[in-house]
Amino acid sequence: MGSPTEVTNLRRSWLERLLSVVRELGTSGDVDETLRRIAEATVEFLQFGAAAINVLGEDGVVRIQAVAGPPEVRQLLGRSSPLQYWLDILEAAEPWNSLRFFSHDRDQTMMDRVASWVPDGSDGATPDVDHERWHPEDALLAPLIGPEGALLGVLSVDQPAGGRRPNLEQRTVLELFANQAAVAIADSRARQQSETRRQDAENRWQVAFERSPIGAAIINLDGTLAQTNDALTAMLGYSRDQLLGTRFADFSHPDDVNGDAPHFQALLDGSEDGYETEKRYLDAAGEVVFAQLHVGVIRNAEGVVQSIVGQLNDISQRKKAEDQLAYRATHDPLTELPNRIEFEDRLSDCLASGRPAGVLYCDLDRFKTVNDSLGHEAGDELLILVARRMREALPAGCTLGRVGGDEFVALVPGEDDAEALRELGRRLLAALDEPVVIRGHLHTIGASIGVTVGTSAHVHPDEVLREADMALLRAKRRGRARVEVYDPTQDKPATLQDLELERSLRLALGENRGLVPYFQPIVDLSDNIPVGYEALIRWRHPEHGLMDPGEFLPLAERTGLIVPFGWWMLNASCRAAADTRLTGGWARWVAVNASGSQLGRGQLVAEIKHDLDAHGLAASRLHLEITESALVDASPAAIKEVCEVADLGVQIALDDFGTGYSSLSLLRDLPVSTVKIDRSFVAPITVDRSARAIVRSVITLCQELEITTVAEGIETPEQLTSLRALGCTHGQGYLLGRPAPL
């Protein structure tokens, strides 16, 4: 079943790195250091071959002030060119939003007039006609615009990784870096001007003070404002008369009022000459203004404070961008609800405070029917509607999160009455009960809910969610569309059906009866010819008929049967790989899943050797699929075991890539030969730019590392076309072939 796009942990890691870089750029007061960091971040984070920051000096000459890239680009430092040259280039270049793209097919004599870098081996030959390919003579320029709209310089980049023109995401971040560089240059010049004004005559300093684009005030020794400029009144929305005689603290955010009080006292004591800090202020309309506050003193020859100057630089837009990045890392992009990470953080806060917290775990019944019959877009519409109805039905102060494809969890702080929570669950079911029209079809939303109470006895939020999930499973077993409260006896099979199912499962394993391996083809996307198969388990139960893995593997996990299941499937996979009915006599391979429970036991290598020898199978004909979450949580012994398996010649595939707690170190440190892109990214690839960008990034990364990519869950020709265009190697899904037994 396909599932909507989720903010994956890989994505979260990327966003956190970007947020960290943006914050770091604002920490240095030295413009040269800041520009150096920006150039290095452009190369290292956005993967350009080289970057240079050209800064316009007071003499009207543009000089290269910071570079990053190969060692030879350092020779460009200090190179200069007239401002008019740059103005001509920017005028002639193609606008890409605020960026400017100077294509190789334009008049190159203009670029020859400025210092630039051409990598070794670039012969300038015309490449194949591919408008997205980067030509060695292409150039991408980011004008550095000051607060008054004047050109402060140009951030130029070259040679993006992969030889492709930068995508929208790279260009957006490049614009952000260019803005940071402009702010750094503007701030630096403002500070230089401030220092100059201290040494100039009072009237000249006054003119600069009044015309400063940064909000500023002269402060009396008692902290009251003696004089303000137009920029400060515009920023805060108060008139000069309203500001005079007040203190910065009077319009500071209540939580930030005394944040800089010790520093201000240190100015008066003489132990400091100035300080900078970020603070929040409230303007006349009550809106929050984020500002960089700089306060400095002017002393006479004896060191006595004559006046104090405060400057407020509005950084609200930067803060807004940071908040947006943080929000995307902690919220589901489809429903705008907190994701699992954010939900667990809020539940953890409740547990740490000692307050009880009610948790309701909700799973939609027959959601797969909507996805399969009407398509994933219809499924997305249904999920958005469910989120809205549940949110409206919950009391104020509750948190609703989406933690899985069709799974929602509600947090009720302070509630420890199980019956009250059961009643709330019934209200949620009633809210979902009214039929809805999806794509012209009337659909009734069914759901099952499991309830539990989290207390200080729970060490981790996972424990609470596990209890609620167990109650949810009982609700499903008892007919669905109901609410069940967690009972501790559910730690073991709680019903006769559970006991009977476990007994039957043990018999099926012990007597090799009823377990049927299915095989789904994995094809080469260049010609749609199968190159291998993934082994999947089915159980032909004597009473219940053919059962899917989701109906019995969770029980196998809980009871420890998952390990013998894994060995059984390993043997069946090796036997099938040697069977010409499956392979047709070709050297096709079979991929089998290994659970995290099989790793680190010291048995994996021996079992694989035994089965390969028993069926006369070459190690290269066996692929071992391991989920990224299992490897992230694996012990050193388990990691060593996986490496030993690879040493046998068995190929290691990283399964469900992007859905767990993704770690790129797995690709670096483990002998991974294949990465399987999870269906949750493949399903929306034709309609969701974020999903497409993620898939493109994974494929590009794997191409650089010479790792094969397999896209899972390909169900439509449009998805197949998109994956081929992105360079995906292999694929599997119902469009290419359904699972079938031998």
N, C-alpha and C positions, 0 to 999 in steps of 0.2 A: 504494500500500500504506500503510495506516495504521501508525503507530508509537506506542509508549507515550509517556506524558508525560515530557518531559525538563526538567531544571532549565535554563531558557533564560537567555541572557545578559541579557535584559530583566529577568527575575526576579532574577537575580544582582545587577544594578545596584540594584534596589529594596531587596533585603536588605542590600547593603553600605551604602546610604544610611541605613537604619534602624539598623544596627549603629553607624555613625558618630555618629548622633544620640544613641543611648543612651550611647556612650562620652563624648561631649561633655558630656552632662548631669552627669556625675560629676566633671568637671574643675574646676569653680568652687567655691571655698569660701564664696562669698558667697551667702546664701540668696535675696536679692532678685534677683541676677543669675541664679541657677539657676531660680527660679520664672518669671522673664521668659523664659528660654530654653525652658522647658517649655511655657508658653502659646503662644509663637511656633511651636514645633515642632508643637503640636497643630493650629494653624491651617494652617501651611504644609505639613506633611508629611501630616496626615490629612485636609486640605481641609475643615475646618469654617469656617463664616462668622465665628465669634467664639469666644473662650475666656476664662474668668476663673477665677482661683484665689482662693478665699475662705479666709482663715486665721483660726483661733480664737485670740484673744489671751488673755493671762493674766487680763484683766478679765472674761472670759466673753462677750465681744462678738466677732462674726465680721465681719471687714473684708476688702474686696477688695484684695489685695496685688499682683496682677499681672494684666494683660489683654493680649489680642492680637486684632486684627481691624481693622475700619474705624476711622478717626480718632475717631469719636464715642464709641467704647466707652471711651476714656481718661477720659471724664467720670465713669466709674463708680469709678475708683481712690479708695480710702479710704472708699467708702460702707460703712455698717455695718448690721447687723441682729442681733437677739438669737439666741443659740445655739438656743433652743427652737424658733424658726421653722424652722430648718434640720432639726432633729430631727423635727419634724412632717412636713416635706416628704419626707424620706428614708423615714420610716415609711409614708407614703401612696403613695410611688412604687412602680412595678413593678420587682422585682429582675431585673436582667440579669447573672447571675453576681455579681461584686462591684459592678457599676454599678447605677444606679437610673434608670429611665425614667419621667418625669412627663408623661403624655399630656395633650393638649389637652382631652380629654373628661372630665378630672377637675376637681375644684373649683379654679378658677383664682384664687380669693381667697387661697389659700395662697401661690401664686407672687407675687401682687401685693405681699406684705409684704416681699419681698427685692428688692434692686436687680438688674435684668436689662435686656437689650438686645433691642429689637424692630427689625428692619431696616426701612428706608424702603419703603413700598409694601405692607407686610403689613397687610391689612385684616381678618384673622381669619376670612375667609369659609371655610365648610366645603368642602374640596376633594372631588373625586370619591372614591367609596368605594374606597380603595386602602390597605390596612393597612401597606404598606411605604413609602408616601409620607410625607414629613416635613411636619407641619403647623406654621405659624408660631408656634403657642403650645406646641409640644412642647418638652421640655427633657431633656437627658441629663446625669446627675450622676455624678461619680466620687468617692466618699468617700475622704478622705485619712486612713488609719488608722495610728496610731503603733505602736511596737514592743509596747506593752502592750495594744493593742486599743482605745485611746481615739481619738475623732474629733479630728483636728487641723485639719480644714477640708474644703472641697469644691472639686473641679475641675469647673466647669460649662461645657458646650459648646452651640453652637446653630448652626442653619442649615448642615447638611452639603451639600457640593457635589453638584449633580445633583438636589437635592430628594428624595433617598431616605434612609430610615433607615440608619444606619451598619451595614455588614456585620460579620460575625464577626471578620474580620481587623482592621478599624478599631477595634472594641471591645476586642480583645485588646491592641493597641498602646496604646490609651487607658488601659487598666488598668496597663500597664507604666509609662506616663508618670505616672499618679497615684501609683504606688508610689515612683517617683523623687522626686516632689514631697514625699510623706510622709517619705521618707528624708532629703531635704534639710532639711525643717522640723525633723525630729527631731534630725538632726546639728547643725543650727544652734543649737537650744535646748540640746543637750548641751554644745556649745562655750561658749555663754553661761553655762550653769550652772558649767562648769569655771572660767571666768574669775571668776565670782562667788565660787566656793569658795576661790579664791586669796586673796580679800580677807576672807573670813569666818573665824570662829574655827575651831580645829582640830576640835572635836567636831562642829560643824555640817557641815564639809567631809567628815568621816569618814562621817556618815550618808548623805550624797549619794553618796559613793564606793561604799559597800556596796550601795546600792539601785539603782545605775546599771544600765540594761538593756544597756549596752555593756560588753564585757569590758574590765577596767582593772586596772592594777597600779602600785604605787609602786616605783620602781627606784632602787637604790643607785648611787653614783657609779661603782662598778666594773662596773655593768651587771646585777648580780644582782637578782632580784625580792625586795623586802622585804615586800610585802603584795599580796594579790590579792582581787578581789571574786567574788561568786557567778557573775556572768555569764561571767567568764573561765574559771572552772572548768567551767561547763556547756558552754561553747563547745569547750574542748580536752579535756574528759573526764578531767582529772587532779584530784586533791584538792588542797587548799591546801598541805598538808604536802609533797606531791610537787613543787609549783611553787616553793615558797619556796627561795631560794638558787640557783635555776637562772637562765638567761638566755633571753630570747626566741629567741636563735640556737639554743638547745638543741633546740627543737621546730619550728624553721623548716624549710621544704623544703630539701633539699640544694642546689638550684640558686639559692635566694634567701637563703642564710645571711648573706652579707656585703653584701647589697644596700643596707642603710641604715647601714653602719658609718661612712662618712665623715660623714654627718649627725649621728650620735650623738656623734662626736668633736667636731664643730663646736658642739654644745650645751655640752660640757664646756669648750671653749675660749672660749665666750662670743660667738662670731660668729653663732650662731643661738639663737633662743628656742624654736623648735619646728619640726617638720616632719611632713609626711604622705606616705605612700607605700602602694602596694598590695603585699602579700606573700602567699606561700602558707605555710601551717603544716600540720603533721601532728598530728592529735589522738591520743589514747591508743590508738585502734583502728587507727591508721595511715592514716586517711582524710585527704584533702587538704581544708583549710579555706582559702578565699580571704577575706582580711580587709583592711580599710582601717586601716592603722596610723597613729595620731597620737601623737606623743611631744612633750611640752612640759616646761619646767623652771619651778620656783618659786625665785626669787632673793630674797635679803634686800635691805635698803636699800643695801648696798654692792655689790650685783650678784653676790654669791657664790651659787652654786647650793646650795640647801638640799635640794631633792628633785626627782626626775624622775618624771613621770607618763606612763604608756603606756596607750593605749586601742586595743582591737581591735574594729572593727565588722565583723561577719560579712556579706560580700557574695557568698557562695557562690551564692545563687539568681540574683543578677544575672549573675554569670560563667557560670552554667549556661545562662541565656537567650542570652547572647552566643555561647557555644560552639554552641548549637543553631542559631542563625542562620548562623554561619560554616559549620557542617556542611552545612546545606541548600544553601548556595551552591556547595559543592564535591563533592557526592555525588548520584548518581542516586537519586531518591526511590523507584523501583520495586525495585531490587536492593540498595540501600544501598552500592553500589560507588562508588569514586571516579569522577567524571565526567571528561570530556576535559581540562578546565582543571586539575583536581587531578593527573591522570595526567601531563600535560605538565610540571607543576611538579616532580613527583618525578623524572621522566626528566631534566629540566634540571639538577636537583641532582646526579644521577649524572654527567652529562656535565661539569659544572663542576668536580667533584672529581677528574677525570682517570681515574676508573674506567670500564672497559667496562660495558656493560649490554645484555643480551639482550632483544629485544622479539619477542613472538609476537602477530601480528594475526589474529584469528579471526572468521570470518563464518559464520553458520548457513546451511546449504543448505536451500532450499525452506521457509524460515520463512513466506513469504507464503502458502503453502498452508494453514498452520494459521490464520493471521489471516483469510483469505478464507472458509475452510470452517467454522471453529468460532467465529470472532469474536475481537475484540481482547482480551477478558478471558482467553480460553484462551491467546492469545499471551503475555499477561503472565505467566500461570502457568508457561508453558514457559520464559520468560526467567529467572524466579526460580529455577527448577530448574537451568537451565544454569549460572547464576552460582554456585549452591551446589556443583554437581559440579566445576566448574573450580577453585573456591577450594580444595576438598578435595584435588584432584590436584596442586596447585602446592606446591613446597617452601616451608618457612618462610622468611620474609624477602622473598618475592615480593609484588608488587602486581598485583591484577587490577582493571581498570577497564572500565566500559561507555562507549563513545565514540560509539555510534550506535544506531539502532533494534535491529538484531540483530548488532551488532559489539562484540567484546570484545578487550581488549589486555592482555597480561601483561608485566610488567617483571621481569627477573631480574638484579638488581644483581651486578656482578663477573664475569658469565659472558661469555666471548668465544669459546667453542668452538661453532662452528656445528653440528657433528654432535651435540653434547650438547643443544643447543637443539632440533634436529630430533627427537631422541629424546623430549624433554619434550613437544613438540608431538604426537607419537604417543600419549603417555600421556594427553594431554588428549582426543584423539579417542576413545581407548578408554574414558575416563570418560564420554563422551557417548554411546557406542555402545549402551548398554543401553536397550531400549525403555521408554517411559513411558506411563502412561494419563492422557490429558488429556480431561476432560469425557466420560469413558466410552469414549474412542477410543484405541486403541493407536497410538503414534507413535514413530518412530525419529528421533533427532536426528542429522542429518548436519552436518558442518562442514568448512570448508577453512581452512588456516592458512598464513600467510606469516611467515617468520622473517628477522631481520637482527640485526646487532650494532652498537650505538651506541658511538662512541668520541669522544675529544676532537677528532677531525677534523670532527665534525658541529657546526655552529654553533648550530643550533636543533633542538628536539625534532621539529618538523615534518619535517625532513629524514629522521630515523630512521623516523618513522611512514610517510612516503611510500615509503621503501624496503621496509618490511614490507608495505605495501599492494600494491606492485608484485609482490612475491613471492606474495601472496595471489591476485592476479588470474591469475598463471600457474598456481597450484594449481587454480583454477576452470576455466581453459582445458583443463587436462590431465585433466579428468574429475571434479573435486571430491573431497571426503572424503580429502584427502591433505595433506601438509606439504611446502612448497617453501621453500628458502633463497634469499635475495636474491642475484642475479647482476648485476653492473654493466652487463652488456650489455642489461639490461631498460630502460635509459634510452632505447633505440630499440626498434622492433618486434623481438622476439627470436625469432619463429617464422615459418615460411612462411605460417601462417594469418593472423598479424598483417599481414605484408606484402601478402598477397592482399586482406585486408579493407580496408586503406588504399587500395590501388590501385582496388578496386571503388568505394570511397567517393568518390575523386577523379573517377572516370568518371561516377558518378551526379550529382555536382555540375556537372561540366563539360558533360555532355550532357543535363542535366535529365531523367534517366531513373531511374525507380523511387522517387523521393522523393514521398511522399503527405502532404499536410497534412490532419490531422483537426481537427474543431472540437467542443468541448464547451460546451454552453449554460451561461450564467451567468444565474440567474433572480432576479427580484424576490421576496423571501420573503413579501411581503404578499399576492401573488396567484399565485405560481409561474409567471409569464409571463416568457419569456426577454427580457433586455434587451441581451444581447451574447453573444459566444462567445470562448473562449480557443483560439488556434491551437496545435496540438501536432503534432510531426513523427513520421512513421513511414517505414520504408524497406522497400520490397518488393524484397528481394534475389533475384537470379535463381536462387540455389541454396538459400539458407537460408529463403526465404519472408518473410513479414511480420515485421520486427524492431522491437522496442520501442526507445525512445530510450536506455534504459540499456545496450543492447547495442552501440551505436556512437558515442554522443555522448562518452563518456570518451576514445575513440580520437581523435575530432575535436578535443577539448581538447588532448590531448598533441601532436598533429601540426599544430596551428594552423588546422585546417579549420573550427573553430567560427565564425570570423569570416565566411567566405563562406556557411556554413550560415545564419548570422543574417540576412545580406542576402537570401538566397533565401526564407527564411520571412517576412521583412518584405514582399517583393513579393507572395508568395502570399497573405498576410493582407489586403493592400489589394485585391487582385483579388477575394478572396472577399467582402469587405465590400461590394463593388459588385455582387455577384451576387445576384439576387433569389431564387435557389434556396436560399441560406442565410438571407437576411434576410426573405424573404417580402414584400419591398416596404416593410418598416418601416425606420426609421432606426436599426437596431441596429448596434452597434459590434463590432469584433474586437480582441482583445488579443493581442499577440505578445510573446514574451520576448526581451530583449536581454541577452547575456552581458557579463560584466565586460570581456572582451577586445575588445568592440566600442566601449567607451567610451574617450574621450580620444584617438582617432585622427584627429579632425577630419573624419570622414566621415558621422557619424550624421545630422546635420541635412540635409545634401545628399541622402543616400539617401532619407530620409523625404519630402522635398519632391518628389524625382523620382518616387517611387512613388505619392504622392498625386495628382500631376498626371497621371501616365500612366493612372490608372484613374478620374480625375474624382471623386475622393473628398474629402469635407470632412474637415479635420483632426480634428474632434470625433468622427469615426467610427473613429478609431484610438486604441487604448490601448497604452502601452508598459510592460511589466512588467519590473522590475529587482529582483533580490534585494537584501535589506538588507545582506548581507555584501559584495556587489559595490559598493554605494554607500559603505559604511563605509571600504572600502579604496581608493576611487576617488581619483584625483589631482584637484587644483583644476581642471585643464583638463577633466577628465571631468565634474565637477560643473557647470561652466559650460556644457558641451555639453547636459546634461540640462535645464538651465534654458532654453536656447535652443529645445529641442524643445517644452517646455511653452509657450513664447511663440508657437509656431506654432498652438497650440490643441489639440495632442495631449495626452491625459490621461496622467499618470504614476501607475503603480500600484506600491506597495512590496510585493514578493512574499515569501512564506515568512516573514512577520513573526514575530519571536520565536525563530527557530531559529539566527540568527547572532549576531554580536557587536552586539547591539541598541544603537542610539543614538537617544534621543528627539530629539536635535538634527536628525535627518533630517526629522522631521515639522515642526520649527520652521523650518528653513532652506531646505528644498526645496519646490517646488510640487507636493507629493503630493496627488492627488485621491482615491486609493483605497488602502486597506490590506487585504492578503489575509492572513487568519489561517490559519496553517499547520495542516494536517490532524493533526499530532501533538498539538495542543490540542483539536481538534474531536472526535477519536475517543473520548477518555475523558470528554467533558464531562458525561455523564449519571451517571457513577459516581465521578468524582474531583473533590472540592471545590476542590482547588488549581487544576486545569485550568479549572474553571468560573469561579473567581475571576479567573484571568488573562484569560480571554476577556471577562468582564464589564468588567474594567479597560480593556482595549484598546478595546472598543466605546464605553465611556463617554468615554474620552479622545478618540476619533475624533468622537463626537457633539459634544463641546465645540469641536473644531477644524473641524467641518463637513466631515469626511472620510468618504467611503463605505467601508463594511466588506464584505468578501466572505469567507465561510467556505468553506474548501476541504475536500474529502473527506467530504461529507455522505452517509452510507450508510444511516442508519436513520431511521424516523419520529421516534424519541425525540430524536435529535440535532437534527432539524429543529425540533421543538417547543421545545426548550431555547433554540436560537439565536433563534427568533422572540421568545420571552419576554424574552431579554436585549437585544433591539432591534437585532440584526444586520440590515443592509440587504439584502445579496444573498448568494447561495450557489451552490456548484457541487458536483457529486459524482454518483456512480452512481445515487443515489436520484432525482436531479433530471434526469439525462440523461447517457448515456455518450458518449464521443468517437466521432465518425463522420466519414467523408469526405463531400465534396459528392456 
